[in-house]
């Protein structure tokens, strides 16, 4: 048996929507996707993009990020987070994670903002690792005090709820989603920028299509360009496919939670394996991250040889050559993220995963753990 790290299953609705596009049906799948998604998460506005990174990049454009500006983010994030900041010749500021989670440490964030008050400090990008959230009420309070914008990187938090509200409608200035996130590749790419701010969405819409404007009373080929934008558009085919999956997302999350419970009940107490907390009933377990206290990499190699693929979320940004050299960062500058990175391992988890496949992963985990001394 071979267990992939992630797997997507196509249903009848996906085929139907894609067929509508191929058959030339008069349905704007992109517009329908945006409307369906805004309704699903409870936001006022949603703008579909070609992928999650383009949504983050467009968010920086919408916030009018400029050269020399600063954007704070967790040191434990995918490289696309600081990457979109650097494309503006702006500066990412890295913050360590909390010892009890894989997310940004709010105490460290607040201390940094207190000690570095500046008009150049434009935003904080908060990544929800595995869909698990920081204390968002405190985060938004901090943002108001220090007058910074909050952009949430919700690539792992599609469908996640926080105190009953879905991520995308809890109070951030902008939230960015990715329908084909890191190591969990869908067959279609797509992203989404959501906001409740009319000014932000209007600017994002303008800049998402080269800042082209047209006079409704003129011929279609007459246009003007009012700013510097780019092309962030999603195709009708991708939108059609992704749109069909929205109605299934809550069901998928429920299955993820069931699998996470199976993992935790079987692996809790197993030597050399630390399971994630199961205390928060709202955790979607988009990822199931364990800690291996004895040579994580060799553990992962043995799992791969046994037919089980795994993931890693993430290599801390200060260990990557570009950021390490650019900002003269030292290995021990972010000790919590470093210790976490040395042990974390993401196990396979996806909605179509069968119980027998979960048990297979558990069996291999236990077998390998027994060989550790």
C-alpha positions in Angstrom: 0.0 0.0 0.0 1.2 3.5 -0.8 -0.2 6.5 1.0 0.3 9.9 -0.7 0.7 13.0 1.4 -2.5 14.5 -0.1 -5.1 13.6 -2.7 -8.0 15.3 -4.3 -11.1 13.5 -5.5 -13.3 14.8 -8.4 -17.1 14.5 -8.3 -20.0 15.0 -10.6 -20.3 18.7 -10.0 -16.6 19.3 -11.0 -17.2 17.5 -14.3 -20.4 19.3 -14.9 -19.0 22.8 -14.2 -15.9 22.2 -16.4 -18.2 20.8 -19.2 -20.2 24.0 -19.0 -17.1 26.0 -19.8 -15.9 23.7 -22.6 -19.4 23.7 -24.1 -19.5 27.5 -24.1 -22.3 27.9 -21.7 -23.1 31.5 -20.8 -21.9 31.3 -17.2 -19.2 33.5 -15.7 -17.6 30.8 -13.5 -15.1 33.3 -12.0 -17.9 35.6 -10.9 -19.9 32.7 -9.6 -16.9 31.4 -7.7 -16.4 34.8 -6.1 -20.0 35.1 -5.1 -20.1 31.5 -3.7 -16.9 31.9 -1.8 -17.9 35.3 -0.2 -21.2 33.7 0.9 -19.3 30.6 2.2 -16.9 32.5 4.4 -19.2 35.4 5.2 -17.2 38.3 3.7 -18.5 41.2 1.8 -16.1 40.9 -1.1 -14.1 38.2 -2.7 -11.7 38.4 -5.7 -10.4 35.2 -7.3 -6.8 35.0 -8.4 -4.6 32.6 -10.3 -3.1 31.1 -7.1 -2.5 31.9 -3.5 0.8 33.7 -4.0 -0.8 36.1 -6.5 -3.5 36.8 -3.9 -0.8 37.7 -1.4 1.0 39.8 -3.9 -2.2 41.6 -4.9 -2.9 42.2 -1.2 0.5 44.1 -1.0 -0.5 46.1 -4.0 -3.9 46.9 -2.5 -2.2 48.2 0.6 0.1 50.3 -1.5 3.3 48.7 -0.3 6.3 50.7 -1.3 10.1 50.5 -1.3 11.5 50.6 2.3 8.2 49.7 3.9 8.2 46.9 6.5 5.9 44.0 6.9 6.0 41.7 9.9 5.5 37.9 9.5 6.2 34.7 11.3 9.6 33.1 10.7 7.7 29.8 10.2 5.9 30.4 6.9 6.1 29.4 3.3 8.7 31.4 1.3 5.9 33.1 -0.7 5.1 35.2 2.4 8.3 37.3 2.5 8.8 36.8 -1.2 5.8 39.0 -2.1 7.1 41.7 0.3 10.6 41.7 -1.3 9.1 42.1 -4.8 8.2 45.6 -3.7 11.7 46.1 -2.3 10.1 46.3 1.1 11.5 44.5 4.2 10.0 41.4 5.9 10.5 41.4 9.7 10.5 37.9 11.1 9.0 37.0 14.5 9.5 33.7 16.4 6.7 31.3 17.0 5.0 30.3 20.3 6.3 27.2 22.1 2.8 25.7 22.2 2.0 26.2 18.5 3.5 26.7 15.1 2.1 30.2 14.8 3.5 33.7 15.4 4.1 34.6 19.0 1.8 37.5 19.8 3.9 38.6 22.8 6.9 39.0 20.6 4.9 40.7 17.9 3.5 43.2 20.4 7.0 43.9 21.8 8.3 44.5 18.3 5.6 46.9 17.4 6.0 48.8 20.7 9.7 49.1 20.2 9.6 50.0 16.5 6.8 52.5 15.9 7.2 53.8 12.4 5.1 55.0 9.4 7.1 52.5 7.3 5.5 49.6 9.2 2.6 48.8 6.9 1.2 45.4 7.8 1.4 42.1 9.7 1.0 38.8 7.7 -0.3 36.1 10.0 -0.1 32.5 8.7 -2.5 30.0 10.2 -0.4 26.8 10.2 -2.6 23.7 9.8 -5.6 26.0 10.0 -5.0 26.6 13.7 -5.4 30.3 14.6 -3.7 32.6 17.1 -5.9 34.6 19.5 -7.4 36.7 16.7 -9.2 39.1 19.1 -5.9 40.0 20.7 -4.3 40.3 17.2 -6.9 42.7 16.0 -6.6 44.7 19.2 -2.8 45.0 18.7 -3.3 46.1 15.1 -5.6 48.9 16.2 -3.2 50.1 18.9 -0.2 50.2 16.6 -2.1 51.2 13.4 -1.0 48.3 11.2 -3.0 46.3 8.7 -3.6 42.6 9.2 -3.3 40.2 6.3 -4.1 36.6 7.0 -2.4 33.9 5.0 -5.2 31.3 5.1 -3.7 28.7 2.7 -4.3 26.1 5.5 -7.5 27.7 6.9 -10.0 27.3 4.1 -13.2 26.6 6.0 -11.7 27.1 9.4 -13.9 28.7 12.1 -12.8 30.9 14.9 -15.4 31.3 17.7 -18.1 30.3 15.2 -17.0 32.6 12.4 -15.2 31.4 9.3 -11.7 32.8 8.6 -12.3 35.5 6.1 -15.0 37.2 8.2 -13.4 37.6 11.6 -11.9 41.1 11.3 -8.7 41.1 9.2 -8.1 43.8 6.6 -7.4 41.1 3.9 -7.4 37.3 4.0 -5.7 35.3 1.3 -6.6 31.7 0.4 -4.9 29.1 -1.8 -6.8 26.2 -3.3 -3.6 24.3 -4.2 -1.4 25.0 -1.2 2.2 23.9 -0.4 2.5 20.1 -0.7 -1.2 19.7 -1.1 -1.5 20.2 -4.8 -4.9 20.3 -6.4 -5.3 19.5 -10.2 -6.3 23.2 -10.6 -4.6 26.3 -9.3 -6.5 29.2 -7.7 -6.4 31.7 -4.9 -8.8 34.1 -3.3 -8.5 37.6 -1.7 -11.3 38.5 0.6 -12.0 41.7 2.5 -14.8 43.7 4.0 -13.1 47.0 3.0 -14.7 48.6 -0.1 -11.6 50.7 -0.8 -9.3 47.7 -0.7 -11.4 45.6 -3.0 -11.9 48.3 -5.6 -8.1 48.9 -5.7 -7.4 45.2 -5.8 -9.9 44.8 -8.7 -8.3 47.6 -10.6 -4.7 46.4 -10.2 -5.6 42.8 -10.8 -6.1 43.5 -14.5 -3.1 45.8 -15.4 -5.1 48.8 -13.9 -7.1 49.0 -17.2 -10.2 51.1 -17.2 -12.9 51.3 -19.8 -15.7 53.7 -20.5 -18.9 51.7 -20.6 -20.2 54.0 -23.4 -17.1 53.4 -25.6 -16.1 50.5 -27.9 -14.7 47.5 -26.0 -11.2 47.9 -27.4 -10.9 51.4 -26.1 -9.2 51.6 -22.7 -6.9 53.6 -20.4 -4.3 52.5 -17.8 -4.3 54.5 -14.6 -1.7 52.7 -12.5 0.8 49.8 -12.5 -0.9 46.5 -12.0 -0.5 43.0 -13.2 -2.5 40.0 -14.4 -3.7 37.9 -11.4 -6.7 36.4 -13.2 -7.9 32.8 -12.7 -9.2 30.9 -15.7 -12.8 30.0 -16.3 -11.8 26.3 -16.2 -10.0 26.6 -12.8 -12.8 28.6 -11.4 -15.4 26.1 -12.5 -13.6 23.2 -10.9 -12.8 25.0 -7.6 -16.3 26.4 -7.4 -17.8 22.9 -7.3 -15.7 22.0 -4.3 -16.9 24.8 -2.0 -20.1 23.0 -1.0 -18.0 19.9 0.1 -15.5 21.8 2.2 -17.2 21.5 5.6 -17.7 17.8 5.0 -14.0 17.5 4.2 -13.0 19.3 7.4 -15.2 16.9 9.4 -13.4 14.0 7.9 -10.0 15.6 8.6 -11.1 15.9 12.2 -12.1 12.2 12.3 -8.8 11.1 10.9 -6.9 13.4 13.4 -8.8 11.7 16.2 -7.8 8.3 14.9 -4.2 9.3 14.7 -4.1 10.9 18.2 -5.9 8.0 19.9 -3.4 5.5 18.4 -0.2 7.5 18.6 -0.7 9.3 21.9 1.8 7.9 24.4 4.0 6.2 21.7 7.6 6.8 22.6 9.4 9.4 20.5 6.1 10.8 19.0 4.4 13.9 20.2 0.9 14.4 18.9 -0.8 17.8 18.4 -3.3 19.2 20.9 -6.9 18.0 20.4 -8.4 20.6 22.8 -9.7 23.1 20.3 -12.8 21.6 18.7 -12.6 24.1 15.8 -9.2 23.0 14.6 -9.8 21.7 11.0 -6.6 19.7 10.9 -5.8 20.7 7.4 -2.4 19.3 8.4 -1.7 16.7 11.1 1.7 17.7 12.5 3.6 15.4 15.0 7.0 15.8 16.6 9.7 13.2 16.3 12.3 13.5 19.0 14.8 11.0 17.4 16.2 11.9 14.0 13.1 13.2 12.2 14.6 12.9 8.7 15.6 9.2 9.0 12.1 8.6 10.4 10.6 10.2 7.3 12.9 8.2 5.0 11.8 4.9 6.7 8.1 6.0 6.3 8.7 6.8 2.6 10.3 3.4 2.1 7.3 1.8 3.8 5.0 3.6 1.3 4.0 6.7 3.4 4.7 10.2 2.1 5.1 13.0 4.6 5.5 16.8 4.6 7.3 19.5 6.5 5.7 22.9 7.5 8.1 24.7 7.4 11.8 25.3 7.1 12.2 28.5 9.1 12.8 31.4 6.8 16.0 32.5 8.6 17.6 29.2 7.6 17.1 29.8 3.8 20.1 31.1 2.0 18.5 34.3 0.6 17.1 35.7 3.8 20.0 34.4 5.9 22.4 36.4 3.8 20.2 39.4 3.0 19.5 40.1 6.7 22.6 38.6 8.3 20.5 36.2 10.3 22.0 33.6 12.6 20.8 30.0 13.1 19.9 30.7 16.8 18.0 34.0 16.2 14.7 32.2 16.4 15.2 29.4 18.9 11.6 28.2 19.2 11.1 27.9 15.4 14.5 26.2 15.2 13.7 23.5 17.8 10.3 22.9 16.2 11.7 22.6 12.7 14.2 19.9 13.9 11.3 17.7 15.0 8.1 18.4 13.1 6.6 16.0 10.5 3.3 16.3 8.7 1.4 13.0 8.2 -0.9 12.2 5.3 -4.4 13.6 5.9 -7.1 14.1 3.2 -10.9 13.7 3.1 -10.9 10.6 0.8 -8.4 8.8 3.1 -9.9 5.5 4.2 -9.8 4.1 7.7 -7.6 1.2 6.5 -5.1 3.7 5.1 -5.0 5.7 8.4 -4.4 2.4 10.2 -1.6 1.6 7.8 0.1 4.9 8.6 -0.3 4.3 12.3 1.1 0.8 12.0 4.2 2.1 10.2 4.6 4.9 12.7 4.5 2.6 15.6 6.9 0.1 14.0 9.5 2.7 13.2 9.2 4.4 16.6 10.0 1.0 18.3 13.4 1.0 16.6 14.3 4.3 18.2 16.3 4.1 21.4 
